[in-house]
Amino acid sequence: MIFARPPIVMVLSVLLALLGGCDRKPAANDPAAPAAQAAGRAAPPAAASPRDDGQWIMPAKDFANTRYSELNQINKQTVGKLQVAFTVSVGASGGQESAPIVAQNTLYFVSHYPTTLYAIDLAQPGGPVKWRYETKPPAAVQGEMCCEPVNRGPTYANGVVYLNTPDTRTVAVDAATGKLKWETRLGDYRRGDTMTMAPFVVGDKVIVGNSGAEFGARGWIAALNAADGSIAWRAYSTGPDVDVKIDPKVFKPFYPQYRGKDLGVSQWPADAWKIGGGTVWGWISYDPEQDLIFHGTSNPAPWNHLQRPGDNHWTNGVFAREPKTGLAHWFYAYSPHDLWDHSGVNENIVLDLPWQGRTRKVIIRPERNGYIYVLDRTSGEVLAADPFIHITASQGVDLKTGRLKFNPDMIPQAGKVLRGVCPNSPGAKDWSPSAFSKATGLIYVPHNNLCMDWETKPVNYIPGTPYIGVNPRFHPGQGGNAGEFMAWDPVGRRKVWTIAERWPVWSGAAATAGGVVFYGTLEGWFKAVDADTGRELWKFKTGSGIIGQPTTFRGPDGRQYVAILSGVGGWVGSIVTNNLDPRDPTAQKGFANMTGALKTITQPSGMLYVFALPPT
């Protein structure tokens, strides 16, 4: 079902800036930001979201994490004519989560294990493979990953492509030749320390983080020097202030619960912080005006909260840090003392927002706990936290204290099965990234509509093995649909329209100046919908379920293209790729209770699809 509002007039053009270190050129005067403000709409700051040059060089498109393209050749009137331009077999059949990025007439993507980087020549008919770089991670690493050895894509900057491998290496490859420039190992996968995120490049720093909280890995984020891969700094998500890179002269959090010495130790049982999770495997954004990056930290370990009393700093929140030094400026916890594995790694969209008669510098975050947060990005103050899905696990956010208010009837206890916990562990929205349109001022959110039953159990830490301590069972939420794709108005703080989907929407989103938004479904449909109304404009059935990230770009022939990787898998689709038995409802960390039918609807595969309008 779709709820719509009248169409919004498109912004004349997009914002001015130079995207540092990424082959961008300065643009001329740009009226987009004043036009958006005059119309009462949010807009990304110019320095974080430059004028579009037709490329798509990082998964998030820009520093602001908008995933918005100024291209409009594919629009509401023409999108129905889209056809396949070419396809490329990935050579791996697990979950394909990579964003296809484009720079200098070459498309790059990274496959599921064995984590191969492909370079596709867009200047040649049919998109032939120009070169491939095989990272060759050890086979044993596959058993050390909670949700398959997926990869969320490469990043391009200054003639180099950067990617991460599951066995904790960051790799730099010459973009033209595919030759290795350097690689740096950052952890030990045999202890559950892995990597799935896409690198993020700011100036001369390549910023990466780890996965593995479900194995008791201690979370960290690190910056590597782009020239040689040497480690410039590393900041942990747990432990003493010196490890977290908290300096009281610099660290000025808004709320008092984050002020104090070594809270990353005192808010844990003795030594539990050493295996406490808080991994950094999601999206990073950057505000060049403040010279701050914003990154999330994931769930504390184990899932069983009874074994880790305290707020469990600094997990399940967002840090603002200096990219050159790693020093923290502020922190906010979306879900302190996390009860449900609501990993705080989702995207923080950098926007300037009309707010109570003035413009506030904010980050907006669709969070797993079911609320869309508006935070002042200069201080970490919560301005708003509005529910976008049915919630029983909590009762809102106290804006005075910033604290999430737990529902006392839904706090897990030993020996008790809690039923009807909403949202479930993947949350109201998992890692799958939203898009923000500069034309409509709306945020387009792929998300879940899921609840669960939850039973805690004791668990011991053994290096390299799962460290969870819960038996979950997932099921669809209110209405019976397990997923939604929605448009959210950040100024009005409301849903504008929503599309119900049978399955969780695990793909990312991409928005365009043509008034079209793209996303994919677990059945394998790649869809284009009207950005103003949500009306379906076009769809194409790919060979497998889609959990990847759509991108769009201008080819060397001047035509606009749209790309998506098809390949079911990851947490939501591993019942298919691993051929799990749905008779065990707790398999797939709770998803098997509801995903048995998915095995009859889609199948393992791995394929890049690139679409374009017919040539004229």
SETI-570701 format. One line per 4 residues: their letters; for each residue x, y, z of C-alpha. Coordinates in Angstrom, 2 decimals. Example, Ala and Ser with C-alpha at 12.3 -4.5 7.8 and 13.67 -1.06 7.14 Angstrom:
2
as	12.30/-4.50/7.80 ~ 13.67/-1.06/7.14
END
This chain:
616
mifa	0.00/0.00/0.00 ~ 1.31/3.46/-0.86 ~ 0.52/6.76/0.85 ~ 1.56/9.84/-1.13
rppi	1.72/13.60/-1.00 ~ 1.66/16.01/-3.96 ~ 4.92/16.23/-5.98 ~ 7.55/18.75/-4.90
vmvl	9.20/21.13/-7.33 ~ 12.71/19.99/-8.15 ~ 15.71/22.01/-7.03 ~ 17.35/23.80/-9.95
svll	20.79/22.36/-9.32 ~ 22.89/20.78/-6.60 ~ 25.42/21.97/-4.14 ~ 28.90/23.43/-4.67
allg	32.10/21.93/-3.35 ~ 35.33/20.13/-3.90 ~ 35.31/16.55/-2.63 ~ 38.83/16.47/-1.26
gcdr	41.25/13.87/-2.57 ~ 38.85/12.24/-5.02 ~ 39.49/13.65/-8.50 ~ 36.80/16.33/-8.15
kpaa	36.93/19.81/-9.66 ~ 35.44/22.95/-8.09 ~ 32.04/23.96/-9.41 ~ 30.73/27.42/-10.20
ndpa	28.20/29.28/-8.04 ~ 25.37/26.96/-7.10 ~ 21.95/28.16/-5.90 ~ 20.82/24.75/-4.61
apaa	21.37/25.30/-0.88 ~ 19.63/28.72/-0.77 ~ 16.82/27.32/-2.91 ~ 16.35/24.37/-0.57
qaag	16.35/26.61/2.49 ~ 13.89/28.99/0.87 ~ 11.61/26.06/0.18 ~ 11.91/24.88/3.79
raap	13.79/21.72/2.89 ~ 16.87/20.06/4.29 ~ 20.05/20.08/2.21 ~ 23.54/18.62/2.59
paaa	26.30/21.16/3.15 ~ 28.10/22.08/-0.05 ~ 31.50/20.90/1.12 ~ 30.16/17.42/1.92
sprd	28.15/16.92/-1.26 ~ 29.68/18.38/-4.42 ~ 28.16/19.01/-7.80 ~ 27.83/15.74/-9.72
dgqw	30.48/14.94/-12.33 ~ 28.73/11.75/-13.49 ~ 30.99/9.38/-11.56 ~ 30.17/7.40/-8.40
impa	33.50/6.92/-6.67 ~ 32.44/5.76/-3.19 ~ 29.50/3.61/-2.05 ~ 27.75/6.55/-0.34
kdfa	28.29/8.79/-3.42 ~ 29.61/11.67/-1.27 ~ 30.87/12.58/2.19 ~ 27.32/13.43/3.31
ntry	26.10/9.89/2.54 ~ 23.29/11.14/0.25 ~ 23.49/8.42/-2.43 ~ 21.97/11.03/-4.75
seln	22.81/11.57/-8.42 ~ 22.22/14.79/-10.33 ~ 21.79/12.79/-13.55 ~ 18.28/12.97/-15.00
qink	18.38/11.24/-18.38 ~ 16.58/8.37/-16.66 ~ 13.50/10.06/-15.24 ~ 9.84/9.45/-14.51
qtvg	8.95/9.65/-18.19 ~ 11.79/7.48/-19.53 ~ 12.55/4.94/-16.80 ~ 9.95/2.52/-18.14
klqv	12.16/1.99/-21.17 ~ 15.18/0.76/-19.19 ~ 16.81/-2.37/-20.58 ~ 19.84/-4.46/-19.75
aftv	23.00/-2.91/-21.19 ~ 25.30/-5.73/-20.06 ~ 25.86/-8.25/-17.26 ~ 28.96/-9.65/-15.58
svga	29.12/-12.93/-13.69 ~ 30.59/-12.42/-10.23 ~ 32.05/-15.90/-9.97 ~ 30.76/-16.35/-6.41
sggq	27.27/-17.27/-5.28 ~ 27.08/-15.86/-1.73 ~ 25.51/-12.61/-0.68 ~ 26.54/-9.74/-2.96
esap	26.49/-6.50/-0.95 ~ 29.07/-4.43/-2.83 ~ 28.24/-1.07/-4.35 ~ 29.41/-0.86/-7.99
ivaq	31.51/2.31/-8.08 ~ 32.61/4.19/-11.22 ~ 35.69/6.33/-11.86 ~ 37.54/7.24/-15.06
ntly	35.24/5.15/-17.31 ~ 35.79/2.00/-15.24 ~ 33.33/0.23/-12.95 ~ 34.67/-1.54/-9.86
fvsh	33.01/-3.97/-7.47 ~ 34.03/-6.61/-4.93 ~ 32.57/-10.10/-4.82 ~ 31.48/-12.21/-1.89
yptt	34.22/-14.62/-0.77 ~ 36.79/-15.15/-2.30 ~ 36.64/-11.33/-2.23 ~ 37.78/-10.52/-5.75
lyai	38.01/-6.94/-7.01 ~ 36.75/-6.53/-10.59 ~ 37.45/-3.66/-12.99 ~ 34.94/-3.40/-15.84
dlaq	35.82/-1.41/-18.97 ~ 32.87/0.88/-19.70 ~ 34.45/2.15/-22.92 ~ 34.15/-1.25/-24.60
pggp	30.93/-2.90/-25.81 ~ 29.47/-5.39/-23.36 ~ 31.48/-4.21/-20.35 ~ 34.42/-6.66/-20.55
vkwr	36.58/-7.33/-17.50 ~ 39.63/-5.08/-17.75 ~ 41.38/-6.80/-14.86 ~ 40.65/-8.55/-11.59
yetk	42.58/-8.60/-8.34 ~ 42.23/-11.73/-6.20 ~ 42.77/-11.04/-2.49 ~ 42.88/-14.78/-1.64
ppaa	41.69/-14.81/1.97 ~ 42.10/-18.17/3.73 ~ 39.14/-20.53/3.50 ~ 39.01/-20.80/7.30
vqge	37.90/-17.18/7.61 ~ 34.44/-18.14/6.32 ~ 33.72/-19.88/9.61 ~ 34.71/-16.79/11.59
mcce	31.99/-14.51/10.20 ~ 28.57/-14.18/11.72 ~ 26.64/-13.56/8.50 ~ 28.73/-14.80/5.56
pvnr	31.99/-13.30/4.18 ~ 30.24/-10.41/2.44 ~ 31.88/-7.19/1.27 ~ 30.23/-3.75/1.00
gpty	32.43/-2.50/-1.77 ~ 35.54/-0.64/-2.82 ~ 36.34/3.07/-2.74 ~ 38.28/5.08/-5.33
angv	40.54/8.06/-4.68 ~ 43.42/9.59/-6.65 ~ 43.94/6.71/-9.04 ~ 43.78/4.01/-6.37
vyln	41.03/1.52/-5.44 ~ 40.83/0.50/-1.79 ~ 39.04/-2.53/-0.37 ~ 38.94/-4.66/2.77
tpdt	39.23/-8.43/3.03 ~ 37.50/-10.75/5.52 ~ 40.84/-11.68/7.12 ~ 41.38/-8.03/8.19
rtva	43.56/-6.69/5.39 ~ 43.12/-3.32/3.74 ~ 44.35/-3.48/0.14 ~ 45.31/-0.63/-2.21
vdaa	45.31/-1.44/-5.95 ~ 46.33/0.73/-8.88 ~ 43.03/1.66/-10.54 ~ 44.44/1.56/-14.08
tgkl	46.48/-1.65/-13.96 ~ 45.15/-3.75/-11.08 ~ 48.63/-3.99/-9.58 ~ 48.98/-4.14/-5.81
kwet	50.35/-0.94/-4.28 ~ 50.22/-2.02/-0.64 ~ 48.27/-4.09/1.86 ~ 48.06/-3.81/5.64
rlgd	46.86/-6.45/8.08 ~ 44.95/-5.02/11.03 ~ 43.71/-7.99/13.08 ~ 43.57/-11.74/13.66
yrrg	40.57/-13.48/12.11 ~ 41.29/-16.61/14.19 ~ 40.00/-14.65/17.18 ~ 36.86/-13.52/15.34
dtmt	38.27/-10.20/14.12 ~ 37.09/-9.72/10.51 ~ 36.26/-6.93/8.03 ~ 33.25/-6.37/5.76
mapf	32.95/-2.57/5.47 ~ 33.91/-0.35/2.54 ~ 36.94/1.89/3.19 ~ 36.32/5.62/3.54
vvgd	38.92/8.08/2.22 ~ 39.37/11.57/3.68 ~ 42.36/13.48/2.34 ~ 45.41/11.27/2.80
kviv	43.73/8.89/5.27 ~ 42.00/5.58/4.45 ~ 39.60/4.88/7.31 ~ 38.49/1.31/8.05
gnsg	36.92/-0.68/10.89 ~ 36.36/-4.26/11.99 ~ 33.51/-6.75/12.27 ~ 33.10/-9.67/14.67
aefg	31.16/-8.53/17.76 ~ 29.26/-11.83/17.61 ~ 32.61/-13.53/18.22 ~ 33.64/-11.23/21.06
argw	35.97/-9.11/18.91 ~ 36.91/-5.78/20.46 ~ 35.74/-3.01/18.13 ~ 38.08/-0.49/16.54
iaal	38.37/2.09/13.79 ~ 41.73/2.88/12.18 ~ 43.20/5.38/9.72 ~ 45.89/4.25/7.29
naad	48.20/6.59/5.43 ~ 47.14/6.45/1.78 ~ 50.72/6.63/0.53 ~ 52.00/3.41/2.09
gsia	49.28/1.80/4.22 ~ 51.01/2.50/7.53 ~ 48.67/2.91/10.50 ~ 48.25/6.58/11.41
wray	45.97/5.91/14.38 ~ 43.59/3.36/15.84 ~ 40.73/4.02/18.26 ~ 38.95/1.26/20.16
stgp	35.28/1.24/21.13 ~ 35.93/-0.14/24.62 ~ 38.64/0.24/27.22 ~ 40.54/3.13/28.81
dvdv	40.37/6.63/27.37 ~ 43.83/6.41/25.86 ~ 42.68/3.43/23.75 ~ 39.40/5.10/22.74
kidp	41.33/8.28/21.87 ~ 39.40/10.38/24.35 ~ 41.26/13.50/25.50 ~ 39.25/15.52/28.04
kvfk	40.60/18.72/26.50 ~ 38.94/17.81/23.19 ~ 36.11/15.44/24.12 ~ 33.02/17.52/24.93
pfyp	29.91/15.28/24.82 ~ 26.55/16.96/25.28 ~ 25.17/14.58/27.93 ~ 26.71/14.02/31.39
qyrg	26.58/10.19/31.18 ~ 29.47/10.37/28.71 ~ 31.68/12.51/30.94 ~ 34.09/10.80/33.27
kdlg	37.38/8.98/33.21 ~ 37.77/5.58/31.55 ~ 34.04/4.89/31.20 ~ 34.94/2.27/28.61
vsqw	36.24/0.22/31.54 ~ 34.00/1.17/34.48 ~ 30.76/0.60/32.53 ~ 31.65/-3.10/32.16
pada	32.23/-6.03/34.48 ~ 35.91/-6.64/35.18 ~ 37.87/-7.15/31.93 ~ 34.66/-7.74/29.92
wkig	35.51/-4.72/27.75 ~ 38.38/-6.72/26.27 ~ 35.84/-8.96/24.47 ~ 33.03/-6.41/24.42
ggtv	32.20/-5.87/20.75 ~ 31.45/-2.36/19.50 ~ 32.89/-3.15/16.09 ~ 32.89/-0.50/13.35
wgwi	31.64/-2.10/10.14 ~ 29.07/0.35/8.88 ~ 28.99/3.71/7.16 ~ 31.18/6.74/7.79
sydp	30.27/10.30/6.86 ~ 32.33/13.50/6.97 ~ 31.73/17.20/7.55 ~ 34.61/19.12/5.94
eqdl	33.51/22.36/7.58 ~ 34.15/20.91/11.05 ~ 36.75/18.42/9.81 ~ 34.94/15.61/11.65
ifhg	33.98/12.10/10.65 ~ 30.91/10.40/12.12 ~ 30.94/6.62/12.61 ~ 28.81/4.14/14.48
tsnp	29.80/1.39/16.89 ~ 28.03/-1.95/16.94 ~ 26.43/-4.10/19.60 ~ 28.17/-5.07/22.83
apwn	29.11/-8.71/23.30 ~ 27.51/-11.00/24.21 ~ 23.89/-10.44/23.17 ~ 22.85/-11.71/26.61
hlqr	22.73/-8.42/28.51 ~ 22.65/-10.16/31.92 ~ 26.37/-10.94/31.54 ~ 27.44/-7.30/31.07
pgdn	25.77/-4.88/33.53 ~ 26.44/-1.20/32.86 ~ 25.98/1.14/29.89 ~ 28.76/-0.76/28.07
hwtn	30.53/2.31/26.69 ~ 31.34/2.97/23.91 ~ 29.12/0.54/22.01 ~ 25.89/1.09/20.05
gvfa	26.41/4.76/19.39 ~ 28.05/7.37/17.19 ~ 31.42/9.09/17.55 ~ 32.52/12.39/16.04
repk	36.29/12.20/15.44 ~ 39.09/14.13/13.78 ~ 40.15/12.16/10.68 ~ 43.80/13.19/11.01
tgla	44.26/12.22/14.66 ~ 41.30/10.04/15.59 ~ 40.59/12.21/18.64 ~ 36.95/11.99/19.73
hwfy	34.94/15.21/19.98 ~ 31.65/13.77/21.18 ~ 29.69/10.53/21.52 ~ 26.04/9.56/21.74
aysp	24.63/6.09/22.51 ~ 21.51/5.20/20.53 ~ 20.95/2.05/22.62 ~ 23.02/2.09/25.83
hdlw	23.32/-1.33/27.49 ~ 21.88/-2.84/24.33 ~ 19.28/-5.53/24.99 ~ 18.65/-6.73/21.45
dhsg	21.76/-6.61/19.19 ~ 20.72/-3.23/17.75 ~ 24.14/-2.55/16.24 ~ 24.65/1.20/15.85
vnen	26.46/1.13/12.50 ~ 23.82/2.62/10.18 ~ 24.45/5.68/8.03 ~ 24.53/9.19/9.50
ivld	23.32/11.53/6.76 ~ 24.93/14.98/7.00 ~ 22.33/17.71/6.43 ~ 21.58/21.34/7.22
lpwq	18.04/21.27/8.55 ~ 15.43/24.02/9.01 ~ 14.66/23.79/12.72 ~ 12.46/26.06/14.83
grtr	13.14/29.16/12.77 ~ 16.82/28.60/12.09 ~ 19.13/26.17/10.33 ~ 20.79/23.45/12.41
kvii	23.81/21.40/11.40 ~ 22.66/17.81/11.93 ~ 23.16/14.17/11.19 ~ 20.03/12.11/10.58
rper	20.07/8.43/11.41 ~ 17.36/5.79/10.73 ~ 18.26/3.56/13.67 ~ 17.69/-0.10/14.36
ngyi	15.78/0.58/17.57 ~ 12.95/1.98/15.43 ~ 13.55/5.74/15.73 ~ 14.81/8.25/13.20
yvld	17.24/10.45/15.11 ~ 18.17/14.06/14.45 ~ 21.44/14.95/16.20 ~ 23.23/18.28/16.26
rtsg	26.49/17.31/14.60 ~ 28.47/19.99/16.43 ~ 27.59/18.67/19.90 ~ 25.78/15.32/19.81
evla	22.55/16.77/21.23 ~ 19.41/14.82/20.28 ~ 16.92/17.19/18.66 ~ 14.36/14.54/17.73
adpf	13.82/10.78/17.80 ~ 10.64/9.75/15.97 ~ 9.36/6.17/15.57 ~ 9.04/4.91/12.01
ihit	7.87/1.38/12.80 ~ 5.80/-0.38/15.46 ~ 7.86/-0.52/18.67 ~ 7.30/-2.54/21.85
asqg	10.90/-2.81/23.09 ~ 11.09/0.81/24.22 ~ 8.89/3.78/25.06 ~ 10.63/6.64/23.31
vdlk	13.71/8.76/23.89 ~ 14.02/11.27/26.73 ~ 15.25/14.39/24.93 ~ 16.47/15.97/28.18
tgrl	18.79/13.11/29.05 ~ 19.17/11.62/25.57 ~ 18.47/8.17/26.97 ~ 16.37/5.48/25.32
kfnp	13.51/4.51/27.63 ~ 13.33/0.72/27.89 ~ 9.90/-0.88/28.15 ~ 10.08/-2.47/31.64
dmip	7.84/-5.32/30.48 ~ 10.33/-6.19/27.75 ~ 13.60/-6.47/29.68 ~ 14.98/-9.99/29.22
qagk	15.28/-12.18/32.31 ~ 16.89/-15.55/32.83 ~ 14.52/-18.45/32.24 ~ 11.83/-16.34/30.57
vlrg	10.84/-16.21/26.90 ~ 9.80/-12.72/25.81 ~ 7.32/-12.65/22.94 ~ 6.35/-9.85/20.58
vcpn	9.56/-7.86/20.88 ~ 9.48/-5.20/18.14 ~ 11.74/-4.48/16.37 ~ 13.85/-7.63/16.26
spga	17.66/-7.97/16.30 ~ 18.36/-6.69/12.77 ~ 16.20/-3.84/13.90 ~ 13.74/-1.60/12.15
kdws	16.57/-1.06/9.68 ~ 19.78/-3.04/9.21 ~ 22.97/-1.82/7.46 ~ 21.18/-1.28/4.11
psaf	21.77/2.41/3.33 ~ 19.15/5.09/2.76 ~ 19.29/7.83/0.12 ~ 18.56/11.55/0.42
skat	17.23/13.52/-2.55 ~ 18.31/17.13/-2.97 ~ 15.37/17.51/-5.33 ~ 12.59/16.43/-2.95
gliy	14.26/16.90/0.43 ~ 13.12/13.39/1.40 ~ 15.04/10.43/2.81 ~ 14.32/7.05/1.17
vphn	14.67/4.25/3.70 ~ 14.81/0.50/2.97 ~ 13.85/-1.22/6.19 ~ 12.30/-4.11/8.08
nlcm	8.96/-4.74/9.75 ~ 10.01/-7.52/12.08 ~ 9.38/-8.70/15.62 ~ 10.76/-11.63/17.60
dwet	10.66/-13.97/20.55 ~ 13.78/-13.81/22.74 ~ 15.28/-16.17/25.29 ~ 18.60/-15.57/27.04
kpvn	21.02/-18.37/27.90 ~ 24.46/-18.42/29.54 ~ 27.44/-18.27/27.20 ~ 31.20/-18.53/27.69
yipg	33.83/-16.76/25.63 ~ 36.05/-19.04/23.54 ~ 38.27/-17.21/21.01 ~ 37.10/-17.66/17.43
tpyi	33.65/-19.03/18.32 ~ 30.21/-17.37/18.49 ~ 29.65/-15.34/21.66 ~ 25.93/-14.60/21.72
gvnp	23.92/-16.23/24.53 ~ 20.42/-15.88/23.10 ~ 17.85/-18.03/21.27 ~ 15.86/-15.67/18.99
rfhp	12.96/-16.40/16.66 ~ 11.93/-13.75/14.11 ~ 8.54/-13.13/12.53 ~ 6.85/-10.38/10.48
gqgg	5.47/-7.39/12.32 ~ 2.10/-5.65/12.16 ~ 0.34/-6.11/8.84 ~ 2.17/-9.35/8.02
nage	4.69/-7.75/5.64 ~ 8.28/-8.23/6.76 ~ 9.66/-5.19/4.95 ~ 8.93/-1.65/3.76
fmaw	10.44/0.99/1.55 ~ 9.48/4.48/2.66 ~ 10.00/8.18/2.06 ~ 10.60/10.26/5.20
dpvg	10.29/14.02/5.50 ~ 13.07/15.17/7.89 ~ 11.50/18.62/8.31 ~ 7.95/17.44/8.92
rrkv	9.29/14.35/10.78 ~ 6.83/11.95/9.19 ~ 6.38/9.24/6.62 ~ 5.32/10.65/3.27
wtia	4.66/7.34/1.58 ~ 5.49/3.70/2.18 ~ 5.58/0.52/0.09 ~ 4.92/-2.77/1.86
erwp	7.18/-5.66/0.82 ~ 6.72/-9.34/1.69 ~ 10.35/-9.71/2.78 ~ 12.76/-7.41/4.64
vwsg	14.18/-4.79/2.27 ~ 17.91/-5.50/2.55 ~ 19.18/-3.58/-0.47 ~ 20.41/-0.03/-0.42
aaat	18.69/2.88/-2.15 ~ 19.76/5.46/-4.75 ~ 17.90/8.67/-5.64 ~ 18.23/10.80/-8.77
aggv	17.42/14.25/-10.09 ~ 15.13/12.51/-12.55 ~ 12.66/11.98/-9.72 ~ 13.36/8.24/-9.55
vfyg	14.47/6.09/-6.61 ~ 15.96/2.60/-7.05 ~ 16.02/-0.38/-4.67 ~ 15.90/-4.18/-4.78
tleg	13.98/-6.99/-3.07 ~ 14.82/-10.44/-1.72 ~ 12.74/-12.01/-4.49 ~ 15.18/-10.48/-6.98
wfka	13.13/-7.54/-8.28 ~ 15.07/-4.38/-9.07 ~ 12.58/-1.51/-8.84 ~ 12.29/2.16/-9.79
vdad	9.66/4.23/-7.99 ~ 8.44/7.81/-8.21 ~ 10.37/9.88/-5.66 ~ 7.33/12.04/-4.89
tgre	4.59/9.43/-4.64 ~ 6.16/5.96/-4.36 ~ 4.34/4.81/-7.49 ~ 6.14/1.91/-9.16
lwkf	7.52/3.03/-12.52 ~ 9.58/0.00/-13.62 ~ 10.96/-3.30/-12.38 ~ 13.22/-6.05/-13.63
ktgs	13.54/-9.61/-12.32 ~ 17.18/-10.48/-11.68 ~ 18.48/-14.00/-11.17 ~ 18.67/-13.90/-7.38
giig	17.63/-11.92/-4.35 ~ 19.09/-8.41/-4.08 ~ 20.99/-7.24/-0.99 ~ 23.38/-4.94/-2.87
qptt	23.57/-1.18/-3.32 ~ 22.34/0.49/-6.52 ~ 24.41/3.22/-8.16 ~ 23.99/5.34/-11.28
frgp	26.58/7.04/-13.47 ~ 27.33/8.63/-16.83 ~ 29.13/6.32/-19.25 ~ 31.83/7.37/-21.71
dgrq	29.13/7.49/-24.39 ~ 27.25/10.20/-22.45 ~ 24.38/7.90/-21.46 ~ 23.16/7.39/-17.91
yvai	23.47/3.86/-16.51 ~ 22.15/2.14/-13.37 ~ 24.01/-0.77/-11.75 ~ 23.10/-3.37/-9.11
lsgv	24.60/-6.62/-7.88 ~ 22.18/-9.54/-7.56 ~ 22.94/-12.38/-5.18 ~ 20.95/-13.43/-2.12
ggwv	22.79/-14.09/1.13 ~ 24.05/-12.35/4.22 ~ 22.19/-12.68/7.51 ~ 18.77/-12.43/5.89
gsiv	19.48/-14.82/3.02 ~ 21.89/-17.39/4.41 ~ 19.08/-19.93/4.66 ~ 19.34/-20.07/0.86
tnnl	23.09/-19.83/0.35 ~ 23.92/-22.23/3.21 ~ 20.92/-24.49/2.58 ~ 19.85/-24.30/6.22
dprd	17.02/-26.42/7.60 ~ 14.03/-24.19/8.48 ~ 12.79/-26.82/10.93 ~ 15.23/-25.24/13.39
ptaq	13.54/-21.88/14.05 ~ 16.64/-20.49/15.79 ~ 18.92/-21.17/12.81 ~ 20.24/-18.19/10.87
kgfa	20.32/-16.38/14.25 ~ 16.52/-16.37/14.33 ~ 15.62/-15.75/10.69 ~ 14.94/-19.42/9.89
nmtg	11.71/-19.14/11.85 ~ 10.24/-17.16/8.93 ~ 12.44/-17.53/5.83 ~ 11.88/-21.16/4.81
alkt	9.74/-20.10/1.84 ~ 12.58/-17.94/0.56 ~ 14.33/-21.13/-0.56 ~ 11.53/-21.75/-3.07
itqp	11.49/-18.16/-4.37 ~ 15.13/-17.40/-5.09 ~ 18.43/-19.21/-5.46 ~ 22.14/-18.54/-4.94
sgml	23.79/-16.54/-7.70 ~ 26.11/-13.64/-8.32 ~ 25.62/-11.23/-11.21 ~ 26.23/-7.58/-11.96
yvfa	23.37/-6.01/-13.93 ~ 23.85/-2.67/-15.70 ~ 20.82/-0.94/-17.24 ~ 20.39/1.97/-19.66
lppt	17.79/3.53/-21.94 ~ 17.84/2.35/-25.56 ~ 20.46/4.24/-27.59 ~ 19.06/6.99/-29.79
END
